[in-house]
Amino acid sequence: MPLKIYLVLFAASVLGAVGQVFLKLGASGREHFTSFLNAWIFAGLVSYGLGTALWIYSLSKAKLTLVYPFTALTFVLVYVVGVTFLDESMSIRDLLGVALVLGGLFLISTT
């Protein structure tokens, strides 16, 4: 896979992760439907939408079996942001899981 596609996939993963974090910020503490209509939710949807557009572009340039594993990178990025900025808990078991995900992504992407 060309380097350009790796960069596009990384950008798509970052935008997807940022979108998820924004959605979390927009949803936290909300109880009524109308309270979910806020700037954080809007920013999350825009970010997620841009990431999806990059994802679709990547699918047009590379095999699905090479592109799809990059969704796992989004999980790792969301975990890191959650721990770093949202004061969520972290354990050795979690870190082992992150390492396994990254190891698997490395193995798949270097074939």
ZABA-979165 format. One record per atom (N, C-alpha, C): atom name; z, y, x. Coordinates in pm, 1 decimal. Each point is the difference from the previous one (the first is absolute). Layout:
N
<rec CA, <Z, Y, X>>
...
% end
This chain:
111
<rec N, <0.0, -116.7, 85.1>>
<rec CA, <0.0, 116.7, -85.1>>
<rec C, <0.0, 124.1, 90.6>>
<rec N, <-84.3, 97.6, -29.8>>
<rec CA, <-4.7, 121.7, 83.7>>
<rec C, <130.0, 79.5, -6.0>>
<rec N, <29.2, 72.1, 107.7>>
<rec CA, <120.7, 82.2, 8.1>>
<rec C, <8.5, 98.4, -116.3>>
<rec N, <-113.1, 55.5, -40.8>>
<rec CA, <-2.0, 96.0, -110.2>>
<rec C, <61.9, -60.7, -126.7>>
<rec N, <-30.3, -125.8, -27.7>>
<rec CA, <54.3, -65.2, -120.4>>
<rec C, <150.4, -20.9, 14.8>>
<rec N, <45.6, -34.6, 119.4>>
<rec CA, <145.2, -11.6, 21.7>>
<rec C, <69.6, 133.3, -27.9>>
<rec N, <-59.9, 108.3, 45.9>>
<rec CA, <58.7, 132.6, -22.9>>
<rec C, <-0.4, 35.2, -149.0>>
<rec N, <-108.1, -32.8, -68.5>>
<rec CA, <-6.9, 25.9, -144.7>>
<rec C, <104.3, -84.7, -72.6>>
<rec N, <14.5, -125.5, 40.1>>
<rec CA, <100.3, -86.7, -62.7>>
<rec C, <141.5, 49.9, 26.8>>
<rec N, <24.3, 48.4, 120.2>>
<rec CA, <131.8, 55.2, 30.7>>
<rec C, <27.3, 123.3, -86.5>>
<rec N, <-100.3, 86.7, -12.2>>
<rec CA, <15.2, 119.6, -85.2>>
<rec C, <23.4, -40.8, -145.2>>
<rec N, <-71.4, -100.4, -47.1>>
<rec CA, <19.2, -47.1, -137.1>>
<rec C, <142.0, -53.1, -19.6>>
<rec N, <50.2, -71.9, 98.8>>
<rec CA, <136.7, -53.3, -8.1>>
<rec C, <102.8, 112.3, 0.5>>
<rec N, <-20.8, 98.9, 85.0>>
<rec CA, <92.5, 114.1, 4.9>>
<rec C, <-0.9, 74.3, -133.4>>
<rec N, <-119.8, 27.4, -53.3>>
<rec CA, <-8.4, 70.3, -128.6>>
<rec C, <63.2, -82.1, -112.2>>
<rec N, <-20.1, -131.0, 2.6>>
<rec CA, <63.3, -85.8, -99.5>>
<rec C, <150.9, 3.1, 9.7>>
<rec N, <50.6, -4.3, 122.7>>
<rec CA, <145.3, 4.7, 20.9>>
<rec C, <57.2, 134.7, -41.8>>
<rec N, <-66.5, 107.3, 38.9>>
<rec CA, <45.3, 134.1, -38.9>>
<rec C, <-1.1, 11.7, -152.1>>
<rec N, <-104.4, -51.9, -61.1>>
<rec CA, <-7.8, 2.0, -146.6>>
<rec C, <117.1, -71.7, -63.7>>
<rec N, <35.5, -116.6, 52.9>>
<rec CA, <113.0, -75.1, -54.5>>
<rec C, <131.1, 76.1, 15.5>>
<rec N, <17.7, 62.9, 114.9>>
<rec CA, <123.1, 77.6, 23.3>>
<rec C, <5.9, 119.0, -95.0>>
<rec N, <-112.3, 69.9, -17.4>>
<rec CA, <-2.5, 112.5, -94.1>>
<rec C, <29.0, -47.1, -142.3>>
<rec N, <-55.9, -115.5, -38.1>>
<rec CA, <28.6, -53.1, -134.1>>
<rec C, <148.9, -30.3, -15.5>>
<rec N, <60.8, -54.0, 105.0>>
<rec CA, <144.1, -27.4, -3.0>>
<rec C, <78.6, 129.7, -16.8>>
<rec N, <-37.4, 102.9, 76.6>>
<rec CA, <69.7, 128.6, -10.7>>
<rec C, <-17.2, 60.3, -139.1>>
<rec N, <-117.3, -14.9, -56.7>>
<rec CA, <-25.4, 54.4, -133.2>>
<rec C, <66.3, -77.6, -111.2>>
<rec N, <29.6, -127.7, 25.0>>
<rec CA, <59.0, -84.3, -104.0>>
<rec C, <152.8, -5.2, 6.3>>
<rec N, <56.5, 27.8, 114.8>>
<rec CA, <144.8, -12.4, 17.4>>
<rec C, <77.1, 91.7, -95.0>>
<rec N, <91.8, -59.9, -71.8>>
<rec CA, <88.0, 74.1, -88.9>>
<rec C, <-63.2, 42.6, -131.7>>
<rec N, <-123.7, -36.3, -22.4>>
<rec CA, <-68.4, 39.7, -123.5>>
<rec C, <27.8, -102.6, -109.9>>
<rec N, <12.5, 47.4, -121.5>>
<rec CA, <26.5, -90.3, -111.7>>
<rec C, <-99.9, 14.7, -114.0>>
<rec N, <-53.9, 117.7, -17.3>>
<rec CA, <-90.8, 24.2, -112.0>>
<rec C, <-143.6, 8.3, 50.3>>
<rec N, <-91.4, -44.1, -83.2>>
<rec CA, <-141.1, -4.7, 39.2>>
<rec C, <-48.8, 132.9, 55.5>>
<rec N, <31.4, 107.4, -65.7>>
<rec CA, <-50.6, 130.9, 43.9>>
<rec C, <54.6, 40.9, 136.7>>
<rec N, <116.0, -51.6, 37.2>>
<rec CA, <55.5, 36.1, 130.4>>
<rec C, <-75.6, -67.0, 114.6>>
<rec N, <-81.3, -100.7, -33.2>>
<rec CA, <-83.0, -64.0, 101.8>>
<rec C, <-124.9, 81.1, 31.4>>
<rec N, <-25.4, 102.9, -77.8>>
<rec CA, <-114.4, 87.6, 24.6>>
<rec C, <47.1, 113.2, 91.0>>
<rec N, <-2.8, -27.3, 130.4>>
<rec CA, <48.0, 98.4, 96.6>>
<rec C, <-88.5, -0.1, 124.1>>
<rec N, <24.6, 94.0, 88.1>>
<rec CA, <-84.6, 18.0, 118.6>>
<rec C, <2.0, -121.4, 92.8>>
<rec N, <115.9, -64.4, 13.8>>
<rec CA, <8.2, -118.6, 85.8>>
<rec C, <-89.5, -111.9, -52.1>>
<rec N, <5.0, -23.5, -129.5>>
<rec CA, <-83.8, -104.8, -60.3>>
<rec C, <-147.3, 35.2, 19.6>>
<rec N, <-35.5, 124.9, -24.5>>
<rec CA, <-138.5, 42.9, 16.7>>
<rec C, <-44.8, -19.3, 145.5>>
<rec N, <82.5, 43.9, 94.6>>
<rec CA, <-33.2, -15.4, 142.1>>
<rec C, <-12.4, -147.5, 37.1>>
<rec N, <86.7, -83.5, -54.8>>
<rec CA, <-6.7, -143.4, 26.1>>
<rec C, <-128.9, -61.1, -51.4>>
<rec N, <-39.8, 38.7, -119.3>>
<rec CA, <-124.9, -52.5, -56.4>>
<rec C, <-121.6, 46.7, 79.7>>
<rec N, <0.5, 125.4, 42.2>>
<rec CA, <-111.1, 52.4, 81.1>>
<rec C, <-7.0, -73.8, 133.2>>
<rec N, <114.8, -14.3, 66.9>>
<rec CA, <4.1, -68.7, 128.2>>
<rec C, <-46.0, -145.0, -14.8>>
<rec N, <52.2, -66.6, -100.2>>
<rec CA, <-37.2, -139.1, -24.6>>
<rec C, <-149.0, -10.4, -31.9>>
<rec N, <-52.3, 95.4, -76.1>>
<rec CA, <-142.2, 0.6, -34.3>>
<rec C, <-87.9, 19.2, 122.4>>
<rec N, <38.2, 91.4, 89.4>>
<rec CA, <-76.4, 19.9, 123.7>>
<rec C, <3.9, -125.1, 87.2>>
<rec N, <116.0, -62.6, 7.7>>
<rec CA, <11.9, -125.2, 75.4>>
<rec C, <-88.2, -108.7, -58.7>>
<rec N, <-7.4, -5.5, -130.7>>
<rec CA, <-84.8, -98.5, -67.1>>
<rec C, <-147.3, 26.2, 30.1>>
<rec N, <-40.6, 126.4, 1.7>>
<rec CA, <-138.8, 34.0, 33.0>>
<rec C, <-34.7, -46.3, 141.8>>
<rec N, <90.6, 21.6, 95.5>>
<rec CA, <-23.0, -47.4, 136.0>>
<rec C, <-3.7, -152.0, 6.6>>
<rec N, <84.0, -62.1, -79.7>>
<rec CA, <4.4, -145.6, -8.0>>
<rec C, <-134.2, -54.9, -48.2>>
<rec N, <-54.6, 60.6, -103.8>>
<rec CA, <-128.8, -43.4, -54.2>>
<rec C, <-109.8, 19.4, 104.2>>
<rec N, <5.6, 111.7, 71.5>>
<rec CA, <-97.2, 22.3, 107.5>>
<rec C, <9.6, -112.4, 102.8>>
<rec N, <122.3, -36.1, 39.1>>
<rec CA, <19.3, -107.8, 97.6>>
<rec C, <-56.7, -131.7, -50.3>>
<rec N, <18.3, -25.8, -127.4>>
<rec CA, <-54.4, -123.0, -57.9>>
<rec C, <-152.0, -3.6, 7.6>>
<rec N, <-62.3, 117.1, -2.1>>
<rec CA, <-146.3, 3.4, 7.8>>
<rec C, <-50.1, -25.3, 142.2>>
<rec N, <87.6, 8.0, 98.7>>
<rec CA, <-40.6, -10.8, 139.8>>
<rec C, <48.9, -125.9, 70.8>>
<rec N, <96.7, -70.2, -57.9>>
<rec CA, <56.8, -116.1, 68.3>>
<rec C, <32.2, -109.9, -100.8>>
<rec N, <24.5, -119.0, 53.8>>
<rec CA, <30.4, -114.4, -86.2>>
<rec C, <137.0, 16.6, -66.9>>
<rec N, <8.1, -45.2, -122.7>>
<rec CA, <124.5, 7.9, -77.0>>
<rec C, <114.4, -68.5, 73.3>>
<rec N, <-27.2, -112.3, 63.3>>
<rec CA, <105.6, -74.9, 68.0>>
<rec C, <54.0, 73.0, 122.8>>
<rec N, <-73.7, 98.2, 51.2>>
<rec CA, <50.9, 81.6, 109.9>>
<rec C, <64.0, 128.7, -49.9>>
<rec N, <-49.7, 51.6, -111.6>>
<rec CA, <50.8, 126.1, -54.1>>
<rec C, <130.1, -20.4, -77.5>>
<rec N, <5.1, -102.2, -81.7>>
<rec CA, <113.8, -17.0, -90.6>>
<rec C, <136.0, -9.2, 69.7>>
<rec N, <12.6, -66.8, 112.8>>
<rec CA, <132.0, -7.3, 63.4>>
<rec C, <61.2, 135.8, 33.4>>
<rec N, <-81.1, 103.7, 5.5>>
<rec CA, <55.6, 131.5, 29.7>>
<rec C, <87.4, 53.8, -113.3>>
<rec N, <-3.9, -62.7, -116.4>>
<rec CA, <94.1, 40.0, -104.4>>
<rec C, <143.4, -25.0, 47.4>>
<rec N, <17.1, -98.3, 86.5>>
<rec CA, <132.9, -29.7, 53.3>>
<rec C, <53.5, 115.9, 83.7>>
<rec N, <-89.4, 73.7, 64.0>>
<rec CA, <43.6, 114.7, 78.9>>
<rec C, <66.0, 104.9, -89.2>>
<rec N, <-49.5, 12.9, -121.7>>
<rec CA, <60.6, 93.4, -95.0>>
<rec C, <145.1, -39.0, -27.6>>
<rec N, <27.2, -129.3, -13.8>>
<rec CA, <137.0, -45.3, -22.4>>
<rec C, <89.9, 41.1, 116.4>>
<rec N, <-49.7, -16.2, 121.1>>
<rec CA, <77.6, 35.3, 118.7>>
<rec C, <26.6, 150.9, 3.5>>
<rec N, <-103.6, 78.6, -26.2>>
<rec CA, <16.6, 146.0, 2.8>>
<rec C, <97.8, 47.9, -106.3>>
<rec N, <-7.6, -56.6, -119.1>>
<rec CA, <93.7, 38.2, -106.3>>
<rec C, <142.5, -37.5, 39.9>>
<rec N, <16.5, -115.1, 60.7>>
<rec CA, <133.3, -41.0, 45.7>>
<rec C, <55.7, 99.6, 101.8>>
<rec N, <-81.5, 36.1, 98.8>>
<rec CA, <43.4, 92.4, 104.2>>
<rec C, <37.2, 135.1, -60.3>>
<rec N, <-81.7, 51.5, -90.2>>
<rec CA, <29.6, 129.0, -63.9>>
<rec C, <126.9, -10.1, -84.8>>
<rec N, <14.0, -109.7, -73.4>>
<rec CA, <118.7, -18.6, -83.3>>
<rec C, <128.0, 2.0, 81.8>>
<rec N, <-1.6, -66.9, 113.0>>
<rec CA, <117.8, -5.0, 86.0>>
<rec C, <22.5, 134.6, 68.6>>
<rec N, <-107.6, 60.0, 48.3>>
<rec CA, <10.4, 121.9, 78.9>>
<rec C, <31.8, 123.9, -83.6>>
<rec N, <-67.8, 15.1, -112.5>>
<rec CA, <11.4, 125.0, -75.6>>
<rec C, <73.8, -12.5, -133.4>>
<rec N, <6.8, -119.1, -54.8>>
<rec CA, <65.3, -16.1, -130.3>>
<rec C, <136.9, -66.2, 11.2>>
<rec N, <45.9, -18.1, 122.2>>
<rec CA, <133.0, -54.6, 27.1>>
<rec C, <20.4, -137.3, -64.1>>
<rec N, <-105.4, -81.6, 1.7>>
<rec CA, <12.8, -135.7, -52.4>>
<rec C, <49.7, -91.5, 110.8>>
<rec N, <56.6, -114.0, -38.5>>
<rec CA, <63.9, -87.7, 98.9>>
<rec C, <-103.0, -77.3, 82.6>>
<rec N, <45.2, -43.1, 117.1>>
<rec CA, <-82.8, -77.3, 91.2>>
<rec C, <85.4, -112.7, 55.6>>
<rec N, <-60.3, -116.9, 14.5>>
<rec CA, <72.7, -112.4, 58.0>>
<rec C, <-87.9, -68.7, 104.5>>
<rec N, <61.7, -83.2, 77.8>>
<rec CA, <-74.0, -78.9, 99.1>>
<rec C, <-102.8, -87.2, -70.4>>
<rec N, <36.7, -54.8, -112.4>>
<rec CA, <-92.1, -84.2, -77.2>>
<rec C, <-123.1, 80.8, -43.8>>
<rec N, <22.4, 122.1, -44.1>>
<rec CA, <-111.6, 87.5, -38.3>>
<rec C, <-90.7, 26.0, 119.4>>
<rec N, <59.7, 32.1, 113.2>>
<rec CA, <-78.7, 28.2, 120.2>>
<rec C, <-80.3, -121.5, 44.1>>
<rec N, <58.1, -118.1, -14.3>>
<rec CA, <-73.8, -122.7, 31.1>>
<rec C, <-120.1, -14.4, -93.5>>
<rec N, <20.2, 29.4, -127.3>>
<rec CA, <-110.8, -4.8, -95.6>>
<rec C, <-110.7, 97.3, 36.3>>
<rec N, <37.9, 121.6, 38.4>>
<rec CA, <-98.7, 100.6, 41.8>>
<rec C, <-75.5, -49.9, 122.8>>
<rec N, <71.2, -56.7, 95.7>>
<rec CA, <-64.1, -52.1, 120.7>>
<rec C, <-97.6, -112.7, -33.4>>
<rec N, <38.0, -87.0, -92.1>>
<rec CA, <-89.7, -108.8, -40.3>>
<rec C, <-125.7, 53.6, -68.3>>
<rec N, <17.0, 99.6, -84.9>>
<rec CA, <-115.8, 60.2, -67.3>>
<rec C, <-94.3, 62.0, 103.2>>
<rec N, <56.0, 76.1, 92.8>>
<rec CA, <-83.0, 62.5, 103.6>>
<rec C, <-66.5, -105.5, 90.6>>
<rec N, <72.9, -105.8, 32.3>>
<rec CA, <-58.0, -107.8, 79.8>>
<rec C, <-115.1, -67.6, -72.2>>
<rec N, <17.7, -26.1, -128.5>>
<rec CA, <-106.6, -59.1, -78.6>>
<rec C, <-121.2, 90.4, -9.4>>
<rec N, <22.7, 127.3, -19.6>>
<rec CA, <-110.3, 96.7, -5.8>>
<rec C, <-74.1, 4.0, 133.3>>
<rec N, <73.7, -3.6, 109.0>>
<rec CA, <-63.6, -1.9, 132.0>>
<rec C, <-85.9, -125.6, 16.6>>
<rec N, <54.0, -114.8, -37.0>>
<rec CA, <-75.8, -124.0, 14.8>>
<rec C, <-129.0, -0.6, -81.5>>
<rec N, <9.3, 48.0, -121.5>>
<rec CA, <-118.4, 1.8, -87.7>>
<rec C, <-102.7, 101.3, 47.6>>
<rec N, <47.1, 116.4, 41.9>>
<rec CA, <-93.0, 107.9, 33.5>>
<rec C, <-66.7, -18.7, 136.1>>
<rec N, <48.4, -90.3, 80.7>>
<rec CA, <-60.0, -21.6, 132.0>>
<rec C, <-87.9, -122.9, 4.5>>
<rec N, <-39.9, -51.1, -116.1>>
<rec CA, <-87.1, -119.2, -0.9>>
<rec C, <-143.6, 38.6, 16.3>>
% end
